């Protein structure tokens, strides 16, 4: 493996300078990063009330989450390139401002269309925050200190994930769904005030932006998400679904062609000649894919089928989310340099597989402790990987390309989350619809509406159109169909995590992650 230049040779500051400015940098980046998962988990809890209040359809309601995730992922590489060229602190600040402004627009929206557009623009701001923040940490710390810094970054994501469902539920109960978006504005203002403490850094070799790559990649990802949404609505073999999938393939082919010809591509395909890098940047699909599915679809399940309040639905996720808040810090401080990234990520995937398989015990209205065990195991798996994944991704490339490496890794992370939300939503709606049609054929055309409402947690609203004499039987049928769909999804997540564990153990090379693990630190 090629030897990296010493930090001084790469134009970075001395270790002494970094230590003196490390804490403010870390706090500013961590606070800004807390916003990003909050923008996913809190609206997931608020979605049932939001959809009813704005009179939105099932499809429009899905795009409250999908619009944010698609633009977040699609703009990640561009944000990394812009951060390397124009300055990471600058892009961090601009991203935070866009994110907060669109949060305010979302809070003030009276139309689902306006809210969906604001969420899409909010995702663009989120891309700037995440990519530039990770690159700032990579440029400001090295060795064991960098491992610990990324542990804090992972913990900040964990904090947003852990607090999002609870805060979202409490805010919706006390002040309505709009309060979850105002929360982002408040936290964002605090983070923005601290950004002046960050020293500017950039890649001196970055001179252009790969607009061709940005357009083709963004278009392809949008069509992929659209295909999953349409698959759930109109069927997986419908003309709209197949057209969107075909468009995705064409855009991705064009993207590869553009990147191979670009003088300075935003997605350096040569990095993918390294199998370790490939596996590391694909970790989000096996580590966070299922996590996002649980965060987005368990609260509506608890709320609609389980009859829990918004606050209780968020609280039930604590065994899943708390480890994601705590473990990244412990891993960064106690495991760095002692346990290899390969072993850590392999064990993480295995824990997720065990938790996913155990979750087939899920039933509506059951005691909280029945699902607490599998959720805890699942959360331990995700929490032990958070921070380690980010650090490994930027640790495998020269520090000058930290923006690109962060952009590639986080693109895969957010793309995985976006695909997870869209595909799981489409699958749950379509599988529930098919199962419900068999269980209760007398429902006829109402099957699709009930299945979509159940998936989004607004079953009570849909049942208002059912006669009182039928309501209890229809509720039981819908609950059974949705529960069956969830069980099938959990089995799929089990297989995905097991494949990730095997591939990670067999392909990742520890020696290529020595710097990421801190063994080459000179602290």
C-alpha positions in Angstrom: 0.0 0.0 0.0 1.2 3.5 -0.9 2.7 5.4 2.0 0.9 8.5 3.0 2.6 11.9 3.4 3.1 13.2 6.9 0.4 15.7 8.0 2.9 18.6 7.7 3.6 17.6 4.1 0.0 17.6 3.3 -0.4 21.2 4.4 -2.0 20.5 7.7 -1.1 22.1 10.9 1.1 20.7 13.6 -0.1 18.3 16.3 0.1 21.0 18.9 -2.1 23.4 17.0 -4.6 20.7 16.4 -4.9 19.8 20.1 -5.5 23.5 21.0 -8.4 23.8 18.6 -9.7 20.2 18.7 -12.5 20.6 21.2 -14.3 23.6 19.5 -14.0 21.9 16.1 -15.4 18.6 17.5 -18.3 20.3 19.3 -19.3 22.4 16.2 -19.2 19.4 13.8 -21.0 17.1 16.3 -23.8 19.6 16.9 -24.3 20.2 13.2 -24.4 16.5 12.6 -27.0 15.9 15.3 -29.4 17.7 13.0 -29.3 15.1 10.2 -30.7 12.1 12.0 -33.2 14.3 13.8 -34.6 15.2 10.4 -35.3 11.6 9.7 -36.5 10.1 13.0 -38.6 13.0 14.4 -40.7 13.4 11.2 -41.2 9.6 11.1 -43.1 9.9 14.4 -44.9 13.0 13.2 -45.9 11.6 9.9 -49.4 10.2 10.8 -50.5 13.6 12.2 -48.9 15.5 9.4 -50.6 13.5 6.6 -54.0 13.9 8.2 -53.6 17.6 8.9 -52.5 18.4 5.3 -54.9 16.0 3.7 -52.1 14.2 1.9 -52.3 11.0 0.0 -50.3 7.9 0.9 -47.8 8.6 -1.9 -47.4 12.3 -1.0 -46.9 11.3 2.6 -44.1 8.9 1.6 -42.2 11.7 -0.1 -41.9 13.6 3.2 -39.2 11.1 4.0 -38.1 10.1 0.4 -37.6 13.7 -0.8 -35.1 14.4 2.0 -33.3 11.1 1.6 -33.0 11.2 -2.2 -31.5 14.7 -2.4 -29.3 14.1 0.6 -27.7 11.1 -1.1 -27.7 12.5 -4.6 -25.8 15.7 -3.6 -23.3 14.0 -1.2 -20.6 13.6 -3.8 -21.1 17.2 -5.1 -20.9 18.5 -1.6 -17.6 16.7 -1.0 -16.2 18.1 -4.2 -17.3 21.6 -3.3 -15.9 21.3 0.2 -12.5 20.2 -1.1 -12.5 23.1 -3.6 -14.1 26.0 -1.8 -13.4 25.2 1.8 -14.9 22.7 4.2 -15.9 25.2 6.8 -17.6 27.3 4.2 -19.7 24.4 2.8 -20.5 23.3 6.4 -21.9 26.8 7.2 -23.8 27.1 3.9 -25.3 23.6 4.3 -26.4 24.4 7.9 -28.1 27.6 6.8 -30.0 25.9 3.9 -30.9 23.1 6.3 -32.4 25.5 8.9 -34.2 27.6 6.3 -35.9 24.6 4.8 -36.8 23.3 8.3 -38.6 26.6 8.9 -40.4 26.4 5.5 -41.5 22.8 6.4 -42.8 24.0 9.8 -44.8 26.8 8.1 -46.2 24.7 5.2 -49.9 24.4 4.6 -49.5 22.2 1.5 -47.9 18.8 1.3 -46.4 19.8 -2.1 -44.6 22.8 -0.5 -43.4 20.6 2.4 -42.1 17.9 0.1 -40.2 20.5 -1.9 -38.8 22.0 1.2 -37.7 18.6 2.4 -35.9 18.0 -0.9 -34.0 21.3 -0.5 -33.3 20.4 3.2 -31.6 17.2 2.0 -29.2 19.3 -0.1 -28.2 21.3 2.9 -27.8 18.1 4.9 -25.3 16.8 2.3 -23.2 19.9 2.8 -23.2 19.5 6.6 -22.3 15.8 6.6 -19.6 15.6 4.0 -17.8 18.8 5.0 -18.0 17.9 8.7 -16.4 14.4 8.2 -13.7 15.9 6.0 -13.0 18.6 8.7 -12.4 15.9 11.3 -10.2 13.9 8.9 -8.1 17.1 8.3 -8.0 18.1 12.0 -7.1 14.9 13.7 -4.9 11.9 13.1 -4.2 8.4 14.6 -6.0 7.6 17.8 -7.3 11.1 18.2 -9.0 10.8 14.8 -10.6 7.5 15.8 -11.9 9.1 18.9 -13.2 12.1 17.0 -15.1 9.9 14.6 -16.5 8.1 17.7 -17.9 11.4 18.8 -19.3 12.0 15.3 -20.9 8.5 15.4 -22.3 9.4 18.9 -23.8 12.6 17.6 -25.6 10.6 14.9 -26.7 8.2 17.6 -27.9 11.1 19.8 -30.1 12.3 17.0 -31.4 8.8 16.3 -32.0 8.1 20.0 -33.6 11.4 20.8 -35.5 11.8 17.6 -38.4 9.4 18.2 -38.8 10.5 21.8 -38.5 14.3 21.2 -40.7 13.9 18.1 -43.4 12.1 20.0 -43.3 14.5 22.9 -43.3 17.6 20.6 -46.2 16.2 18.5 -48.2 15.5 21.6 -47.5 19.0 23.2 -47.3 21.3 20.2 -48.2 19.5 17.0 -46.2 18.1 14.1 -44.7 21.5 13.1 -42.7 21.6 16.3 -40.4 18.8 15.1 -39.2 21.1 12.3 -38.7 24.1 14.5 -36.5 21.9 16.7 -34.0 21.7 13.8 -33.9 25.5 13.6 -33.0 25.9 17.3 -30.2 23.3 17.3 -28.9 24.6 14.0 -28.5 28.2 15.3 -26.4 26.9 18.2 -24.2 24.9 15.8 -23.8 27.8 13.4 -22.5 30.1 16.2 -19.7 27.6 16.9 -18.5 27.3 13.4 -16.2 30.3 13.6 -13.9 28.2 15.7 -13.1 25.9 12.8 -10.1 26.6 10.7 -10.6 26.5 7.0 -9.2 23.6 5.0 -9.4 22.5 1.4 -7.7 20.3 -1.2 -5.3 22.5 -3.2 -5.6 20.2 -6.2 -9.4 20.6 -6.4 -10.2 23.1 -9.2 -13.4 22.1 -10.9 -16.8 20.5 -10.1 -17.9 17.4 -12.0 -21.4 18.7 -13.0 -21.9 15.8 -15.5 -21.4 13.3 -12.8 -23.6 15.2 -10.4 -26.5 15.3 -12.9 -26.4 11.7 -14.0 -25.9 10.3 -10.5 -28.7 12.5 -9.0 -31.1 11.6 -11.8 -30.3 7.9 -11.4 -30.9 7.9 -7.6 -34.1 9.9 -8.0 -35.5 7.3 -10.5 -34.4 4.4 -8.2 -36.4 5.9 -5.3 -39.3 6.6 -7.6 -39.3 3.0 -8.8 -39.6 1.7 -5.2 -42.4 4.1 -4.4 -44.3 3.3 -7.6 -43.7 -0.4 -7.0 -45.6 -0.2 -3.8 -48.4 1.9 -5.3 -49.0 0.4 -8.8 -47.2 -3.0 -8.7 -43.6 -4.0 -9.2 -44.3 -5.0 -12.9 -46.3 -1.9 -13.8 -45.2 0.3 -16.6 -44.3 3.2 -14.3 -42.1 1.1 -12.1 -40.3 -0.6 -15.0 -39.8 2.7 -16.7 -38.3 4.2 -13.6 -36.0 1.2 -13.2 -34.9 1.4 -16.8 -34.2 5.1 -16.4 -32.1 4.4 -13.4 -30.0 1.9 -15.3 -29.5 4.3 -18.2 -28.5 7.2 -15.9 -26.0 5.0 -14.0 -24.4 3.8 -17.2 -24.1 7.5 -18.3 -22.6 8.3 -14.9 -19.9 5.7 -15.2 -19.1 6.9 -18.7 -18.8 10.5 -17.5 -16.7 9.6 -14.6 -14.2 7.6 -16.7 -13.7 10.5 -19.0 -13.6 13.3 -16.4 -10.2 14.9 -15.7 -11.1 15.1 -12.0 -14.2 13.0 -11.3 -16.2 13.6 -8.1 -16.5 9.8 -7.9 -13.0 8.4 -8.4 -13.7 5.0 -9.8 -10.0 4.0 -9.4 -10.6 3.8 -5.6 -12.8 0.8 -6.3 -9.9 -1.3 -7.4 -9.2 -1.7 -3.6 -11.5 -4.4 -2.3 -11.2 -3.2 1.3 -12.4 0.3 0.2 -15.3 -1.3 -1.7 -16.5 -3.3 1.3 -16.0 -0.4 3.8 -18.1 2.0 1.7 -20.8 -0.6 1.2 -21.1 -1.2 4.9 -24.1 1.2 5.2 -26.2 -1.2 3.1 -25.6 -4.0 5.7 -25.2 -1.9 8.9 -27.7 1.0 8.6 -30.2 -0.3 6.0 -32.2 -2.3 8.6 -31.7 0.3 11.3 -33.4 3.0 9.1 -36.2 0.6 8.3 -36.9 0.0 12.0 -36.7 3.7 12.9 -39.2 4.7 10.2 -41.7 1.9 10.3 -41.8 0.6 13.9 -43.2 3.9 15.4 -46.2 3.9 12.9 -46.7 0.2 13.7 -46.6 0.8 17.5 -48.9 3.8 17.0 -51.5 2.2 14.6 -51.5 -1.5 15.3 -50.3 -1.3 18.9 -52.4 1.6 19.9 -49.5 3.5 21.5 -49.3 7.3 21.8 -46.7 9.2 19.8 -44.5 9.6 22.9 -44.8 5.9 23.9 -44.0 4.8 20.3 -40.7 6.8 20.4 -39.9 5.5 23.9 -40.3 1.9 22.8 -37.3 2.4 20.5 -34.9 3.2 23.3 -33.4 -0.2 23.4 -32.6 0.2 19.7 -31.4 3.8 19.8 -29.5 4.2 23.1 -26.7 1.9 22.1 -26.2 3.9 19.0 -25.7 7.0 21.1 -23.4 5.4 23.7 -21.3 2.8 21.9 -19.5 5.0 19.3 -17.8 6.9 22.2 -16.8 3.7 24.0 -15.5 2.1 20.8 -13.5 5.2 20.0 -11.9 5.3 23.4 -11.6 1.7 24.5 -11.4 -0.4 21.3 -9.2 1.8 19.0 -5.9 0.1 18.3 -7.0 -3.0 20.2 -9.7 -4.5 18.0 -9.3 -4.5 14.2 -11.9 -2.8 12.0 -12.5 -6.0 10.2 -13.5 -7.9 13.4 -15.5 -5.0 14.8 -17.6 -4.6 11.6 -18.0 -8.3 11.2 -19.3 -8.7 14.8 -21.6 -5.7 14.3 -23.2 -7.3 11.2 -23.7 -10.6 13.1 -25.4 -8.8 16.0 -27.8 -7.1 13.5 -28.6 -10.5 12.0 -29.4 -12.0 15.4 -31.6 -9.0 16.3 -33.4 -9.0 12.9 -34.2 -12.7 13.2 -35.4 -12.3 16.8 -37.7 -9.5 15.8 -40.2 -12.0 14.3 -41.7 -12.1 17.8 -43.3 -8.7 17.0 -47.0 -8.6 17.5 -49.4 -5.7 18.0 -50.3 -4.8 21.6 -47.7 -7.0 23.3 -45.7 -6.0 26.4 -42.7 -3.8 25.8 -40.1 -6.2 27.1 -40.9 -8.8 24.3 -39.3 -6.6 21.7 -36.8 -4.9 24.0 -34.4 -7.8 23.7 -34.1 -8.0 19.9 -34.1 -4.2 19.6 -31.2 -4.0 22.1 -29.2 -6.7 20.2 -29.8 -4.9 16.9 -28.8 -1.5 18.5 -25.6 -3.0 19.9 -24.7 -4.1 16.4 -25.4 -0.7 14.8 -23.8 1.3 17.6 -20.5 -0.7 17.6 -20.2 0.1 13.9 -21.0 3.8 14.0 -17.9 5.9 13.9 -15.7 2.9 13.0 -17.3 2.9 9.5 -16.6 6.6 8.9 -13.1 6.4 10.2 -12.2 3.4 8.1 -13.6 5.0 4.9 -11.4 8.1 5.2 -8.5 6.1 6.7 -8.0 4.0 3.5 -7.3 7.1 1.3 -4.7 9.9 1.4 -5.9 12.8 3.6 -6.0 15.2 0.6 -8.9 13.1 -0.8 -10.8 13.1 2.6 -13.6 15.1 1.1 -14.1 12.7 -1.8 -13.8 9.6 0.5 -16.2 11.1 2.9 -18.5 12.0 0.0 -18.4 8.4 -1.5 -18.9 6.7 1.9 -21.7 9.0 3.0 -23.3 8.8 -0.4 -23.5 5.1 0.0 -24.8 5.6 3.6 -27.6 8.0 2.7 -28.3 6.2 -0.6 -28.8 3.1 1.4 -31.1 4.9 3.9 -33.0 6.5 1.0 -33.4 3.1 -0.7 -34.3 1.5 2.6 -37.1 3.9 3.3 -38.5 3.8 -0.2 -38.2 0.1 -0.7 -39.4 -0.9 2.7 -42.4 1.5 2.4 -43.2 0.1 -1.0 -42.8 -3.5 0.1 -44.8 -3.2 3.3 -47.6 -1.4 1.5 -47.8 -3.9 -1.4 -47.3 -7.1 0.7 -49.9 -5.9 3.2 -52.3 -5.1 0.4 -51.8 -8.6 -1.1 -52.1 -10.4 2.2 -55.2 -8.3 3.2 -56.9 -9.0 -0.1 -56.7 -12.7 0.8 -57.7 -12.3 4.4 -60.6 -10.0 3.8 -61.8 -10.2 0.2 -65.0 -8.4 1.1 -63.0 -5.1 1.5 -62.6 -4.9 -2.3 -61.1 -1.6 -3.5 -60.6 -0.4 0.1 -57.7 -2.8 0.5 -55.1 -0.4 -1.0 -56.1 2.5 1.1 -56.1 0.5 4.4 -52.8 -1.1 3.6 -51.1 2.3 2.9 -52.7 3.9 6.0 -51.5 1.1 8.2 -48.0 1.4 6.9 -48.0 5.1 7.8 -49.6 4.7 11.2 -52.9 6.4 10.3 -55.1 3.3 10.4 -57.6 4.9 12.7 -58.3 7.6 10.1 -58.8 5.1 7.4 -61.1 3.0 9.6 -63.4 6.0 10.0 -64.9 5.1 6.6 -65.6 1.5 7.7 -69.0 0.8 9.3 -68.9 0.3 13.1 -70.1 -3.3 12.8 -67.1 -4.2 10.6 -64.5 -2.0 12.3 -63.1 -4.5 14.8 -62.8 -7.3 12.2 -61.2 -5.1 9.6 -58.7 -3.7 12.2 -57.7 -7.3 13.1 -57.3 -8.3 9.5 -55.2 -5.2 8.7 -53.0 -5.6 11.8 -52.4 -9.3 11.0 -51.4 -8.5 7.4 -49.1 -5.7 8.4 -47.5 -7.8 11.1 -46.9 -10.6 8.6 -45.3 -8.1 6.2 -43.0 -6.9 9.0 -41.9 -10.5 9.8 -41.0 -11.1 6.1 -39.0 -7.8 6.1 -37.1 -8.9 9.2 -36.1 -12.1 7.6 -34.8 -10.2 4.6 -32.7 -8.0 6.9 -31.3 -11.1 8.6 -30.0 -12.4 5.2 -28.6 -9.0 4.3 -26.7 -8.7 7.6 -25.3 -12.2 7.3 -24.0 -11.6 3.8 -22.4 -8.4 5.1 -20.7 -10.2 7.9 -19.2 -12.9 5.7 -18.0 -10.5 3.0 -16.4 -8.2 5.6 -14.5 -11.0 7.3 -13.3 -12.5 4.1 -12.4 -9.3 2.1 -11.3 -6.5 4.4 -7.5 -6.4 5.0 -6.5 -5.1 8.5 -3.2 -3.8 7.3 -5.0 -1.3 4.9 -6.9 0.1 7.9 -3.9 0.4 10.3 -4.1 4.2 10.2 -7.8 4.2 10.6 -7.5 1.9 13.7 -4.9 4.2 15.2 -2.0 1.7 15.2 0.2 4.1 13.3 -0.6 7.0 15.6 2.3 8.9 16.9 0.4 10.2 19.9 
